[in-house]
């Protein structure tokens, strides 16, 4: 089977509008979670989030495009531009037919839903814009990315709640490894930070009012974020032949279903996904040096994930570094795994492990090295990226240093 490497990356999130700025924030342990600046925020109980500030859509797109692009699509297109530019790929000609795009999102055009429900129910309007449906559909971002970059191969969207990006990147990995495609744009995006989006999540009672503190004994819930991260996955020989800079190699992927509960995670399901990724990559557990955790900051997730890691790795779990960057950029739901993959690449390329910030009190049920509060320099050869979603849907990626 073909080897698969990453040759381009792009992002916009609460920490920065590009990859270099995001990695700098990871190194500094900087928090991008702020008070929300959205309409009707005073009617919300939760008023913080990893919001993208200083976003000016008109500096990136013309007015005709903005009519078609929900905020999540705008973020995706910007991140895709960055990724393609770094990769140096040109999808004109034959390569355009051998490349595609598969993205993750949980909510799609939530801002468009919110705006148009307001128009109809609150303002009493009897019509909405004719482009509302193509603007809010979950595949809007993938479709616009395919059009922007002439990607005529497999193109679709994956929606598996908080594991959407990892599932999407896993599909891209499989397609290149099998020979179906030469290159894929993949990753994910989300923008639920509007009144309707936050109000819906408030009902679950899993949100923190003050901070995201994964693995800390005094954690009190998750904090939502928004943004996008997009990568160019490419067949290794194709990348090597053109002299491309390789950021990392994707070596394994696994996905499982808990088939147990719609919101409560299962240790066994998470452990099977981690073990499956190791098996698919043909690597021993002792080779893994760092895990980017799902690490939401909820009691149920954090202790279940730590138990799964301990179960899979045994004594080696004590030597692993495991951190949650959600403490910095928030939980991007369907887009979160993509932003977190940047921390995995940083660990492999730069030897810098992003920290879990906000950590205050040790939790006996999370007794692993969670890289508390400060980044750490360490050389690692293999990393994992965990994603465990509502619905009991688990997806784990394995990457190796090149």
N, C-alpha and C positions, 0 to 999 in steps of 0.2 A: 504494500500500500504506500501511497505517497506521503511524504513528510509535509507538515503544514507549519508555516512560520508567519509571524506578524511583521509587516513592513511599513505600517503607517498607523498613526493614532491621532485622534482629535477629540476635544471635549469642550463643553461649557457647563459649569455647575456653580454652586454657591461659593466655591473657593476661588475660582478664576474662570476666565473665558477662553483658556487654552491649556494645553498639556504642560508646558514649562511652569506656568503659574500654579497649576494644581499640584505638581510635584514639589514645588517650593513650599507650598502650604502644608503638604504632608510632612516634609522634613522639619518644618517649624512647629508642627503640632497646632496649627492655627484653626480656630473654629469659625465656620462660615454660617452658623446658625444665629439668626437675628430675629428681632421683632418683625412680624409680617407687615408688609405695606400693600394691602389689598382692600377692595371695596367691602364695606360692612364688617370690617374686622372686629368692631366693637360688639357685634352680635355673636362672636365666637367665644368659646371657653378656651380653646387653644389658639394662642396668638404668636407663636414662634414657628420658625421653619428655616430650612436651608434654601432660601429664596435667591434666585439670580437677580442681582441688582444691576443698575446702569445698563439695562438692555435696551437698545434702540434698533428695532426691527428695520426701520427705514434706512439705516446705514449699511444694511446687508441685502435688502430686497426692495424691488420696486413696488409701487402701490398695487399693481395688478396681481403680483405674486402674493402680497400680504393678504389680499382678499381670499386666497385659497389656502393659506398656511395658518393652522392653529399654532399656538406657542410651542407645543411639543414638536411639531414639524419644523418650525424655524430653528429650534435648537439642534435638531438632527441634521439639517442641511448644513449648518455652520460647522458642526463637528465632522461631517463627512468631507467637506471641502478641505479641512485641515489634514485629515487622514490621507486623502488622495494626494494632496500636495506633498506630504512627507514621503509617501511611497514612491513618487515619481512615475507612477503608472499612467498610461494613456489608453483609454478604453475604446478608442476609435478602431475600426477595422475588425479583424477576427477576434481579438481579445474581448470585445464587447459582447460577443455571442457566447463566450466561455466564462463569463463572470456574471455575478448576480448580487442580490442584497437580501439578507434576512435579519430582521430587527425584532427587538422585544419591546412591548409596552403593555401595561395593564389597563390603563384608562383611555388611551388615545386622546381625542380632542375634548378633554374635560372642560377647558375654558370655553370652547364653542358651545358645548351643552349648557353651561352655566349662563352664558350671555343670552342665549336664545330662549331658555326657560324664563329668564327675567323679562325678555321682550314680550313673550306671550302671556305669562301669568301675572306679572307685576305691572307691566306697562300697558297691557291690554291690546297689544298689536295682533292683527289677524294674519299677518304674513311674516315669513322669515326670508332671508337671502336664499336665492336658488342654489348657492354653493355650500349650504350648511352641511348636507350629507357628505360630500367629498372632503369637506374640511374636518369633520369630526371622526370619520371612520378610522379604525385602528391601523389599517394598512396605508393611510395617507402618507405618512413619512417615508415608508419603504418605496411607495410608488413614485414619490417626488425625487427621492434619491436616485432611483433607477433612471428616471428621465434626465436628471441633471448630469449624470455621468455615463449615459449610453450603455447601461447594464441590461442586456437582453437575455440573460440566463435566468435561473430560478430566482424569483423575487416574491417574498411573502413576509408576513408578520406573525410572531408567536406571542400569545397572551396567556401566561401562566402565573399571574400575580407577581409576587416578589422574585420569582425565578425566571421571569421572561427573558431577560438579557442572556443569562447563562444557557438557557435552552436554545435561544437563537444562535449564540456563538457555537454551541455544540453541533447544531445542524450545519452551520457553515463549515466547521471542521470536518464533519463526516462527508460533506459533498466534495471537498477538495481531496481528502484522503482517498476517497473511492475513485477519483478520476472524473467525476461528473463535471467539475469546474476547475479552472485554473486559479481563480481569485474570487473573493467575496468581500463585500462591505458588510460588516456585521457589528452588533452592539445593541444599544437600546436608548430609549428616551422616555421622559415622563414630565408632565406639568399639571399637577393636581392642586396647586396652591392658589385656589380661588375659594369663594365662600361656600359653594356647593360641595367642592371636593373636600375641604376641611370638615364641614358640618357632617358629612357622611361618616368620616373616620372618627369623629368625636363619639359617635354612637357605640363604637366598639370598646371604648374605655381602655385603650391601650396606649394613649398618647401622653407624653410628658408636657407639663406646663412650663418647665424651666430649662431642661438640658437633656441631652442624650448621654447616658453613662453606662455603656455596655460593660457587663461583667462585674461592676461595682455593686457591693451589697446594698447600697442605698439607691440603686437605679429605680426609676418610676415610670418607664415607658419609652416609646419610640418618638422620633421627631421626623416629620416628613421633609423631603427635599425635592428639588426639581433640576432638570438639565438633561444632558445627553453625553454619551461617549461612543465613538464609532472607530472601528479598526479595519485595516486591510489585512485579511488573511490571504496567504498566497502559497501556492505549491513551491516547495523548497528549491527544486532544480530550476524552476522558472525564475525565481528570485535571484538565485546564484548566477544564472546565465547573464542576467542584465546588471549584475554588480550591485544589487540593492542592499541597503543597510537592514540587517535583521535585528528586530528588537527582542524577540524571544521565539521559542518554538512551542507550539501547542502539541502536547504528546498524549493526552488522554481526556476522556469525557465519559460521564455516566449519569443516568437519571433514574429515579425510582419514584414510586408512589406509596405513601403511607397506607392508603385505603382504610383510614381509621376515623379521622375527625376533620371537620372543615376548617377549624382554626387552631386546634391544639397540635403541636408538633410531636413526632414520634422519634425517639432515639434510634430505634431499629431502622426506620426508613432513612434517616440521615446517615447512619453508619453504613448502610448498604450502598448509598451513593458514593461516599468517600472511598470505600473499599473497591467499588466498581471502577472508579476513576484510576486508582492505583493499578488495578488489574489491566485495564485497557491500555494504560501507558507502559505496562510491563516494568514497573519500578517497585522497589521494596519500600516499605514505610519508612525505614531508617534513612532513605535518601531525601526525604522531605524536610526542608528547613523552616518553612514559613507557611502559614495558612491565613489567607484573608477570610475572616469569619463572616458569617451572616450577621451575627452580633447586633441585634436590633435594640437592645436595652430593655427588653421585656423579660420578666422573670422566667416565663415559660420557655422562650427561645434560648436564652443564654445558658441555662443549666442543662437543657436538652442537648445543645450543640457541644458543650464541654464534655458531657457524658459520652456522646458519640465519638468524639476525638479520642478520649481515653480508651474507649472500647476497641477502636480500630488499631491504635498505635501502641497500646500497652505501655511498657516502661519508656518507650521513646517519646510518649506524649509530654513527659517532663522536660525533654530537651527541645521541644518545638516552640517556636514563637508563633503566637496567634493574636491578631489584632483586628479591631473593627474600625474602619474609617468612616462609618456612619456617624460616629461621634463628632466628626468634623463637617461633613457635607450633608448629613441627614439621610433619610431612607428615601431613595428615589423610586421606590416600588418597582415597576417594570424596568426601569433604567438603571437600577442600583448596581447590579453585577457588572455592568459595563464600566462604570466609573471606578469601581473597586479593582477591576483588572489593571488599571493604571498603577495601583500600588503594588500589584504582583510584578509587573514589568520593572518598576523601580527597584524592587528587591533584587531581581535577577541581574539587571544591568548596572545599577549603581551601588549595590550592596547597602542600601538604606531601607530599614524596616519602618514603615509608617506606624505611629503609635495609636493606642486607644486612649483618647484624651477624656477628661472628666472623671477619671478613675479616682475614687476616694477611699473606699473601704473594701478590704479583701472579703470574698465570698467563698466559704468552704466548698460550695457546690460548683465553683468556677476556679478551682485551684490549679490553673495553668499559667504559663508565662504569657500574659496578655499585653506585654510591651507597654506598661502604663505611662501615659502622659508625655513621654519624650521619645523621639525617633532613636533608632539604634543602628549602628554600623555593624554589618555582619555579612559574610559571604555565604550565599545559599545557591544550590544547584537546581533544586526543584521546589516549586510552590503549588499550592492548591487554592482555588477560589470557590467558596461554598455559597450556595443559595438554597434556602429552604422556605417554600411559599405556603400561604394559606391554600387549603385544599389538599395539603400533604404532598406537594409536588417538589421534588428535590433534584438539583442539578449541580454537579461539581466538575470543574475544569482543572486539568493538570498542565503546568507549563515548565519548561526546562530552559536553563541558560544556554545560549549559543556562543 
